[in-house]
Amino acid sequence: MIRNISGFATALVLGISGLASSAPAEEVKALGIRLEHYDYPFEVSMFKFKDQQQDLEMAYMDVKPEKPNGETVLLLHGKNFCGAYWETTAKRLAADGYRVVMPDQIGFGKSSKPAHYHFTFQSLATNTLALLDKIGVKKTHVLGHSMGGMLASRFALMFPERTQSLILENPIGLEDWKTKVPYPGVDQWYKGELGKTSEGIQKYQLESYYDGKWKPEYQPWVDILVGMVKSDGYAAVAWNQALTYDMIFTQPVVYEFPLIKVPTLLIIGQRDTTALGKNTVPEEVAKTMGNYPELGKKTASAIPDSKLVEINDIGHLPHIESFERFIEPLLTFIDKK
C-alpha cells in the first residue's frame, strides 16, 4: 500500500521524467523557463494564437530543403524534450527533400507556459493543425516520440485527411496505466515536479534510457531540463509539467488504435521499459508494465495498416541512441507513402 501520497507523486514523476548526465549538475547554468539562453539548431519562429481565452505562443522550427520533394514531416517531441532534439533527424530528412516542421507544444521548450490551461491531446492537436494552416502545410507525415506518439496518434485520429502517414517511435500510452496505478491528482503531480533536483534528474536517464552507457551526444538533453529547474520562475514550468502528466495519465489513446485510418510505422527500441508509475506499485504489478517488446506487437496488431520495426538493444530514444538504425526504416517507409 502507498501511504505517502506526496512521495508517491515524486516517484511517479521520477519514474518517467528523470535525466542523467556525465557532467556535474552544478556546472549546468539556468537556461530560462522558455529556454531563452539555449540556442536551437535552426531558426525559431513564434506562432501567436488565442486559445482558452488567452494569448499563447508556440515556438517552431521550419526547415525547408534545398531540393524539395513536395512532402512534409511533422516531428512531435516527447514530454522530457523539446523540438531541438530532432536536429539530426531533421537534417537527414531535409537532405532527402522533405520539409520538416518541429513545434514545441504549449508548456514545453520555448513555447508559452500558461498559468491556466486545460491540457488535452485534442487541444494540442488542434493547435498543431492551426500552425500547419498558418505555414501552408496541407498534408504531412506525422512522427511522434514518447508523449509525442500519443499526440501523433490523436492528430491522426482527428485529422486523417491531413495525415499522409503516422510514425510512432517508442510512444508512451500503449497501455492504460490508470488501471494499475493509483491516481495522485494534479496537486501531487505538482509537488513531485517542485521536488525535482539536479541529482534526481540525472540518475534516471542514464539507467533507464541508455542502460548505464553514456555518450557525449546525450548531454544536451540532460542540461536542458536541469537548466530549467535552476531558472527563476521554474514553478510555472513545474505546473505545466504537472498538468501534462495528468493529461498523459487520464487520456489514454490505446483503446482507439483500431480506428486509425492511415498507414502507420512503429519503431520500437526493445530495451525500453517506460511506464508511468511503475516504480510505485507492487513488484508483481510492475512486472506487467512497460514491456515494449510485447506492447509493440500488440499495438501493431491493433492498428489496421501498420508495420512494426523492432530495434534490439536500444531503449526509449532510438533517434538519439542509434540514429542509423532509426532513420533507415523511417525513410524506407515514408518514401513509399
C-alpha positions in Angstrom: 0.0 0.0 0.0 1.2 3.5 -0.8 0.9 5.7 2.3 2.8 8.9 1.4 1.0 10.5 -1.5 3.5 13.3 -1.9 6.4 10.8 -2.1 4.2 8.7 -4.4 3.8 11.6 -6.8 7.5 12.3 -6.8 8.2 8.7 -7.6 5.7 8.8 -10.4 7.5 11.9 -11.8 11.0 10.5 -11.5 9.8 7.2 -12.8 9.4 8.7 -16.3 11.0 12.1 -16.3 14.4 11.8 -14.7 17.5 12.5 -16.6 21.2 11.6 -16.4 24.4 13.4 -17.1 28.1 12.8 -17.1 28.8 16.4 -16.2 28.4 17.7 -12.6 25.0 19.2 -12.1 26.4 22.4 -10.6 28.1 23.3 -13.9 24.7 23.5 -15.7 23.5 27.1 -15.9 20.0 28.4 -15.7 18.5 28.5 -19.2 15.2 30.3 -18.5 11.7 28.8 -18.3 11.3 29.4 -22.1 14.9 28.4 -22.8 15.9 32.0 -23.5 19.5 31.1 -23.0 19.6 28.0 -25.2 20.1 28.1 -28.9 18.1 25.8 -31.1 19.8 24.2 -34.2 17.5 26.0 -36.7 15.8 29.4 -36.8 12.9 29.6 -34.3 9.6 31.3 -35.2 6.6 32.0 -33.0 3.1 31.1 -33.9 0.9 33.5 -31.9 -2.7 32.5 -31.4 -5.5 32.7 -28.9 -6.9 29.6 -27.1 -8.9 29.2 -23.9 -9.3 32.9 -23.6 -5.6 33.7 -23.6 -2.8 34.8 -25.9 -0.3 32.0 -26.5 2.9 31.5 -28.4 4.0 28.2 -30.0 7.7 28.1 -30.9 8.6 26.1 -34.0 11.3 25.4 -36.5 10.5 25.0 -40.2 13.4 23.5 -42.2 12.9 23.8 -46.0 15.1 21.5 -48.2 17.3 22.8 -51.0 15.7 20.3 -53.4 12.1 19.8 -52.1 10.2 16.7 -52.9 6.9 18.3 -52.1 6.3 16.4 -48.8 6.5 17.4 -45.2 7.3 15.6 -42.0 5.9 16.9 -38.7 8.1 15.9 -35.7 6.4 15.8 -32.3 8.6 15.8 -29.2 8.3 13.8 -26.0 7.5 15.1 -22.6 11.0 15.4 -21.3 12.2 17.1 -24.5 11.7 19.9 -27.0 12.0 20.3 -30.7 15.7 20.7 -30.6 16.4 17.0 -30.1 15.2 16.4 -33.7 18.3 18.1 -35.2 19.9 15.1 -36.7 16.6 13.7 -37.9 15.6 17.0 -39.5 18.9 17.4 -41.3 18.7 13.9 -42.9 15.0 14.4 -43.8 15.8 17.7 -45.4 18.7 16.2 -47.3 16.2 13.8 -48.8 13.9 16.6 -49.9 11.4 16.7 -47.0 10.2 19.9 -45.4 10.5 19.4 -41.6 8.3 21.2 -39.0 9.3 20.9 -35.3 7.0 22.7 -32.8 7.4 23.0 -29.1 4.0 22.3 -27.7 2.4 24.7 -25.3 4.0 24.2 -21.9 7.3 23.0 -23.4 10.6 24.3 -24.7 10.4 27.9 -25.9 6.6 28.0 -26.0 4.3 29.7 -23.5 4.0 28.3 -20.0 0.4 29.4 -19.2 -0.8 29.7 -15.6 -4.2 28.4 -16.6 -4.6 25.9 -19.4 -6.7 22.8 -19.8 -4.2 20.4 -21.4 -5.8 17.8 -23.7 -4.3 15.9 -26.6 -7.2 17.3 -28.6 -6.2 20.8 -27.8 -2.6 20.2 -28.6 -3.5 18.5 -31.9 -5.8 21.4 -32.8 -3.1 23.9 -32.0 -0.6 22.0 -34.2 -3.1 21.9 -37.1 -3.5 25.7 -36.8 0.2 26.1 -37.1 0.3 23.9 -40.2 -2.5 26.0 -41.7 -0.5 29.2 -41.0 2.6 28.0 -42.7 0.7 26.4 -45.6 1.2 22.7 -45.0 -1.8 20.8 -46.3 -0.8 17.2 -45.6 2.1 15.8 -43.6 3.8 12.6 -42.4 3.4 12.8 -38.6 6.2 11.3 -36.4 5.8 11.3 -32.6 8.2 10.1 -30.0 7.2 9.2 -26.4 4.4 11.6 -25.4 4.6 12.9 -28.9 3.4 9.4 -30.0 0.2 9.9 -28.0 -0.2 13.3 -29.6 0.6 12.0 -33.1 -2.0 9.2 -32.7 -4.6 11.8 -31.6 -3.7 14.0 -34.5 -4.1 11.1 -37.0 -7.5 10.2 -35.4 -8.8 13.7 -35.6 -7.4 14.8 -38.9 -6.8 11.7 -41.1 -7.3 13.7 -44.3 -4.2 15.8 -43.3 -2.1 12.9 -42.2 -0.1 11.2 -45.0 1.3 8.6 -42.7 1.9 8.1 -38.9 5.2 7.1 -37.4 5.3 6.2 -33.7 8.8 6.0 -32.1 8.7 4.3 -28.7 5.4 6.0 -27.9 4.1 6.0 -24.4 0.4 5.2 -23.8 0.5 1.8 -25.4 -1.2 0.6 -22.2 -3.6 2.3 -19.7 -1.6 2.9 -16.6 -4.6 4.2 -14.6 -6.0 0.7 -14.4 -3.0 -0.4 -12.3 -1.6 2.8 -10.7 -3.4 4.8 -8.0 -4.3 8.3 -9.2 -2.4 11.0 -7.2 -4.1 14.2 -8.5 -2.7 17.4 -10.1 -1.6 18.9 -6.8 0.6 15.9 -6.1 2.0 15.9 -9.6 3.0 19.5 -8.9 4.6 18.7 -5.6 6.6 16.0 -7.4 7.8 18.4 -10.1 8.8 21.0 -7.5 10.8 18.3 -5.7 12.9 17.5 -8.7 16.7 18.0 -8.1 19.6 18.1 -10.5 20.9 14.8 -8.9 17.5 13.1 -9.1 17.0 14.3 -12.7 20.5 13.0 -13.6 20.2 9.5 -12.3 17.2 8.1 -14.2 18.1 8.7 -17.8 21.4 7.1 -17.7 20.0 4.0 -16.1 16.6 3.8 -17.9 17.2 5.4 -21.3 20.8 4.4 -22.0 21.3 1.2 -19.9 24.1 2.8 -18.0 26.2 3.5 -21.1 27.0 7.2 -21.6 27.8 9.1 -24.8 28.6 12.8 -25.1 25.8 13.4 -27.6 23.3 12.7 -24.8 24.5 15.7 -22.8 22.3 18.5 -24.2 19.0 16.7 -23.3 20.2 16.5 -19.7 21.3 20.1 -19.5 18.1 21.5 -20.8 15.9 20.1 -18.0 18.5 20.8 -15.3 18.8 24.4 -16.7 15.0 24.8 -16.5 14.9 23.6 -12.9 17.6 26.1 -12.0 15.7 29.0 -13.6 13.8 31.8 -11.9 10.1 31.1 -12.3 10.6 27.3 -12.5 7.3 26.9 -10.6 5.4 27.8 -13.9 7.2 25.0 -15.7 6.5 22.6 -12.9 2.8 23.5 -13.0 2.6 22.9 -16.8 4.5 19.6 -16.3 2.1 18.5 -13.7 -0.9 19.3 -15.9 0.6 17.4 -18.8 1.4 14.4 -16.6 -2.3 14.4 -15.7 -3.2 14.6 -19.4 -1.0 11.6 -20.2 -2.3 9.6 -17.2 -6.0 10.3 -17.7 -6.3 10.5 -21.6 -5.2 7.1 -23.0 -5.4 6.6 -26.7 -4.7 2.9 -26.6 -8.4 2.0 -27.0 -8.7 3.9 -30.3 -5.8 2.3 -32.1 -8.1 0.2 -34.2 -9.7 3.4 -35.5 -6.5 4.8 -37.1 -7.1 5.0 -40.8 -3.6 6.0 -42.1 -0.5 3.9 -42.9 1.4 3.5 -39.6 5.0 2.6 -38.8 6.0 1.6 -35.3 9.7 1.9 -34.4 10.2 0.2 -31.1 13.5 0.1 -29.1 13.3 -3.3 -27.4 15.1 -2.4 -24.2 12.6 0.3 -23.3 10.6 -0.3 -20.0 9.0 3.1 -19.6 5.7 3.1 -17.7 4.2 5.9 -15.7 4.0 4.9 -12.0 5.7 1.6 -12.5 8.0 2.2 -9.5 5.1 2.9 -7.2 3.2 -0.4 -7.4 3.9 -3.8 -6.1 6.6 -5.8 -7.9 4.2 -8.3 -9.3 2.2 -5.4 -10.9 5.3 -3.6 -12.1 6.4 -6.7 -14.0 3.3 -6.4 -16.2 4.0 -2.8 -17.2 6.4 -1.2 -19.7 7.1 -4.4 -21.7 7.8 -2.8 -25.0 8.6 -5.9 -27.0 5.1 -7.2 -26.1 3.4 -3.7 -26.4 4.9 -3.1 -29.8 3.5 -6.3 -31.2 0.1 -5.7 -29.5 -0.1 -2.2 -30.9 0.9 -3.3 -34.4 -1.9 -5.9 -34.4 -4.4 -3.3 -33.2 -3.7 -0.6 -35.9 -5.2 -1.8 -39.2 -2.5 -0.7 -41.7 0.7 -0.9 -39.7 4.2 -2.1 -39.8 6.5 -2.9 -36.8 10.2 -2.4 -36.7 11.9 -3.7 -33.6 15.4 -2.4 -32.7 17.2 -4.7 -30.4 19.4 -3.5 -27.5 18.0 0.1 -27.8 15.9 1.9 -25.3 13.4 4.8 -25.3 15.3 7.1 -27.7 16.2 5.3 -30.9 16.8 8.5 -32.9 19.3 9.6 -30.3 20.9 6.3 -29.2 21.1 4.6 -32.6 20.3 7.1 -35.3 21.2 5.0 -38.4 19.1 2.1 -37.2 16.2 4.5 -36.7 16.4 6.6 -39.8 16.7 3.7 -42.3 13.3 2.2 -41.7 11.8 5.6 -41.4 13.0 6.8 -44.8 12.1 3.5 -46.4 8.6 3.8 -45.0 7.8 7.5 -45.9 9.5 7.3 -49.3 6.8 4.8 -50.3 3.8 6.8 -48.9 
